[in-house]
Amino acid sequence: MTGHQKHDAVPLLSVRGLCVRFGNGNEAVAALRNLSFDLGKEKLGIVGESGSGKSTLGRAILKLLPRMATISADRLDFCGSDIGKASERQMLQIRGSQIGMILQDPKYALDPTMKIGHQIGEAVTLHLGKRGKDKKTHILKMLDSVKIRDPQRVYELYPHQISGGMGQRIMIAMTLVAQPKIIIADEPTSALDVTVRRQLLELLDELVTARGIGLIFITHDLDLAEGFCDRLLIMYSGQILEELPASSLSNAKHPYTRGLLESMPRLEAPTERLPVLVRDPAWQRDVNGSLSQ
């Protein structure tokens, strides 16, 4: 499951100086501070505690933040186009069709009043223009591609009749309909048990590799990110503190990353009490050296 591909020379997404602020004037709060990174055809893990800005980053790329948020960037380049300057109409053409998103809990992403087949069918009609028999054939093919048994039966089910793991497979199928170049997955396995989680990760890994997709995998789980992703960005208080190959996580240099690792229980090294991570205010300094808000 750990492909650890090389980072592409020409990235699918190139982010420079991305900032997000909520509110106006002196009361504005900085949620993201000068983030810069590239994404190739790989699995890039965005790792950090709750409140570190991981989900804000994913939504900022797609401009899905509330109106009170101000997004700015020196460059937000997607396949040669500056989506930082894109209008809402232009973003509507990008969301879903070129950059897809998988949310944490399918219960809140799927319409409870519509059958599964009809919900995927909306995406098939919107992105591919298929209708009638061709549309249904394509829907069943998509359900089969995410390894759902008996697609014809699942086609007729409502969301409350399926498990969480199957719901996430359906979300992946809907995301893949338009054959996006990038997928942003925001904690897609946090509500699943260990066995189903592993199956879903194997499916994502297989699809990303086969289709040459760039995956941004947002998670708070260091162990999961280390085993699944190719590279990791460690986030704290809206900043990237460290970037490293996932295979080198145990050799992390930043004291925050080291603290996260040391505070995790280990079967091979049992202890009565785990150390508490002590945070240094200097970690929140901005690029100019002054303390950030």
C-alpha positions in Angstrom: 0.0 0.0 0.0 3.0 2.3 0.4 3.9 3.2 -3.1 6.3 6.1 -2.2 6.4 7.5 -5.7 8.9 10.1 -6.7 7.6 13.7 -6.7 6.9 14.9 -10.2 9.2 17.6 -11.8 6.1 19.4 -13.2 3.5 19.6 -10.4 -0.2 19.4 -10.9 -0.6 22.1 -8.2 1.9 24.7 -7.1 1.0 26.8 -4.0 3.1 29.8 -3.0 2.4 32.2 -0.1 -1.2 31.0 0.6 -2.9 32.9 3.4 -6.4 32.8 4.8 -7.8 35.2 7.3 -11.3 35.2 8.9 -12.8 38.6 9.8 -11.7 42.2 9.0 -9.3 44.7 10.4 -7.6 44.2 13.8 -10.0 41.5 14.7 -9.0 39.3 11.8 -7.7 35.9 12.7 -5.0 34.2 10.5 -6.0 30.6 9.8 -3.3 29.9 7.2 0.1 31.7 7.1 2.2 31.7 4.0 1.9 28.1 2.9 4.0 26.9 0.0 4.1 23.4 -1.5 3.8 21.4 -4.7 1.7 18.4 -5.5 2.6 15.9 -8.2 1.0 12.5 -9.1 1.4 11.3 -5.6 -0.2 10.9 -2.2 0.6 14.0 -0.2 -0.4 13.8 3.5 -1.4 17.0 5.4 -1.0 16.1 9.0 -1.7 18.0 12.2 -3.9 18.3 15.3 -7.4 19.6 15.2 -7.4 23.3 14.5 -4.0 23.3 12.7 -5.6 24.4 9.4 -5.7 21.2 7.5 -9.3 21.3 6.4 -9.1 25.1 5.8 -6.2 24.4 3.4 -8.3 21.9 1.4 -11.2 24.2 1.1 -9.1 27.2 0.3 -7.7 25.5 -2.8 -11.3 25.1 -4.0 -12.5 28.4 -2.7 -15.1 26.8 -0.5 -14.6 28.9 2.6 -17.4 31.3 4.0 -17.6 34.9 2.8 -15.9 36.2 5.9 -12.7 34.4 4.8 -10.1 36.3 2.8 -7.9 34.1 0.6 -4.7 35.4 -0.9 -1.7 33.8 -2.5 1.4 34.8 -4.5 0.6 31.8 -6.8 -2.1 29.1 -6.8 -1.2 27.4 -10.0 -3.3 24.4 -11.2 -2.0 22.7 -14.4 -0.8 26.1 -15.7 -3.8 28.2 -14.7 -3.8 30.6 -11.7 -6.9 29.5 -9.9 -6.2 32.1 -7.2 -7.5 34.7 -9.7 -10.3 32.5 -11.0 -13.9 33.8 -10.8 -16.7 31.9 -9.1 -18.0 30.8 -12.6 -14.6 29.5 -13.5 -14.3 27.7 -10.1 -17.6 26.0 -10.8 -15.9 24.4 -13.9 -13.0 23.3 -11.8 -14.7 21.9 -8.7 -15.7 18.3 -9.2 -14.6 18.1 -12.8 -10.9 18.8 -12.3 -10.4 18.9 -8.6 -12.6 16.5 -6.6 -13.2 16.3 -2.8 -14.1 13.4 -0.6 -15.5 14.4 2.8 -15.2 12.8 6.2 -18.7 11.4 6.6 -20.9 10.2 3.7 -24.0 10.6 5.9 -23.7 14.4 5.5 -22.6 14.3 1.9 -25.2 12.1 0.4 -28.9 13.1 -0.1 -31.0 10.9 2.2 -34.0 11.2 -0.1 -32.3 9.9 -3.2 -31.3 6.5 -4.3 -27.6 5.9 -4.7 -27.8 5.3 -8.4 -29.7 8.6 -9.0 -27.1 10.6 -6.9 -24.2 9.2 -9.0 -26.3 9.7 -12.1 -26.5 13.5 -11.4 -22.7 13.6 -11.6 -22.6 11.4 -14.7 -25.1 13.7 -16.5 -23.4 16.9 -15.3 -19.8 16.0 -16.2 -20.2 13.5 -19.0 -23.6 14.4 -20.5 -24.7 10.7 -20.5 -28.4 9.9 -20.2 -30.8 6.9 -20.3 -29.3 3.5 -20.7 -25.7 4.8 -21.3 -25.9 6.7 -18.0 -27.0 3.7 -16.0 -24.4 1.5 -17.6 -21.7 4.0 -16.6 -23.0 4.3 -13.0 -22.9 0.5 -12.6 -19.3 0.5 -14.0 -18.3 3.2 -11.5 -19.8 1.2 -8.6 -17.9 -1.8 -9.9 -14.6 0.2 -10.1 -14.7 0.9 -6.4 -15.2 -2.8 -5.7 -18.8 -2.7 -4.6 -20.4 -6.1 -4.8 -23.7 -6.4 -6.7 -23.8 -2.9 -8.1 -27.3 -3.4 -9.4 -28.6 -3.9 -5.9 -26.7 -1.0 -4.4 -28.0 1.3 -7.3 -31.5 1.0 -5.8 -30.5 1.6 -2.2 -30.9 4.8 -0.1 -28.0 6.1 2.0 -29.4 4.9 5.3 -29.4 1.4 3.9 -25.6 1.3 3.4 -22.6 1.0 5.7 -20.1 3.8 6.3 -17.4 2.0 4.3 -19.8 1.5 1.4 -20.8 5.2 1.7 -17.2 6.2 1.3 -16.7 4.0 -1.7 -19.8 5.6 -3.3 -18.3 9.1 -2.5 -15.1 8.0 -4.3 -17.1 6.7 -7.3 -18.9 10.1 -7.5 -15.6 11.9 -7.3 -14.0 9.8 -10.0 -16.9 10.2 -12.5 -15.3 13.4 -14.0 -11.8 11.9 -14.0 -10.3 14.7 -11.9 -6.6 15.4 -11.9 -6.5 16.1 -8.1 -8.6 14.6 -5.2 -8.7 16.3 -1.8 -9.7 13.7 0.8 -10.5 15.2 4.2 -10.3 12.6 7.0 -12.0 10.0 4.7 -11.4 7.1 7.0 -11.8 8.5 10.5 -15.4 7.1 11.0 -14.5 3.6 9.8 -13.2 0.6 11.7 -9.7 -0.7 11.1 -10.5 -3.4 8.6 -12.8 -1.2 6.4 -10.2 1.6 6.7 -7.5 -0.6 5.3 -9.7 -1.7 2.4 -10.6 1.9 1.6 -6.9 3.0 1.7 -5.9 0.1 -0.6 -8.7 1.1 -3.0 -7.5 4.8 -3.0 -3.9 3.8 -3.5 -4.8 1.6 -6.5 -7.0 4.3 -8.1 -4.4 7.0 -7.6 -1.7 4.9 -9.1 -3.7 3.6 -12.0 -5.2 7.0 -13.0 -2.2 9.2 -12.2 -4.1 11.4 -9.8 -2.6 13.8 -7.3 -4.1 13.0 -3.8 -4.1 15.5 -0.9 -4.8 13.3 2.1 -5.8 15.3 5.2 -5.5 13.4 8.5 -4.6 13.8 12.2 -3.3 10.2 12.3 0.5 10.1 12.0 0.7 6.3 11.8 -1.9 6.1 9.0 -0.2 8.9 7.0 3.2 7.3 7.4 2.0 4.0 6.0 -0.2 5.4 3.2 1.3 8.6 1.9 4.4 9.4 -0.2 5.2 12.8 1.4 4.0 14.6 4.5 3.5 18.2 5.3 3.3 18.8 9.1 1.0 21.6 10.0 0.7 23.6 13.2 -1.3 26.8 13.8 -1.9 27.5 10.1 1.8 26.9 9.1 3.8 24.1 7.6 6.5 23.4 10.1 8.1 20.4 8.3 8.1 18.6 4.9 9.5 15.2 4.6 9.1 11.8 2.8 6.6 9.6 4.7 9.2 6.9 4.9 11.5 9.3 6.9 8.9 10.3 9.5 10.8 8.6 12.3 13.8 10.9 11.4 11.7 14.1 11.7 13.8 17.1 12.8 11.2 19.7 14.0 10.5 19.5 17.8 6.7 19.6 17.1 6.8 16.5 14.9 9.1 14.8 17.3 6.7 15.7 20.1 3.8 14.2 18.2 5.7 11.0 17.6 6.8 10.7 21.2 3.3 11.2 22.5 1.9 8.2 20.6 1.6 4.8 22.4 3.8 2.1 21.0 3.3 -1.6 21.5 7.1 -2.2 21.2 7.8 0.4 23.9 5.1 0.3 26.5 5.1 3.1 29.2 3.0 4.0 32.2 2.7 7.6 31.1 3.1 9.2 27.7 4.9 12.6 27.5 2.8 15.7 27.0 3.7 17.8 24.0 5.1 21.2 25.2 4.4 23.9 22.6 6.9 26.6 21.9 5.5 30.1 21.1 8.3 30.5 18.6 6.7 27.9 16.3 4.0 30.5 15.5 6.4 33.1 14.3 5.7 34.4 10.8 8.2 34.5 7.9 9.4 37.9 9.0 10.3 36.7 12.5 7.6 38.5 14.4 4.9 36.7 16.5 1.8 36.0 14.4 -1.7 36.6 15.7 
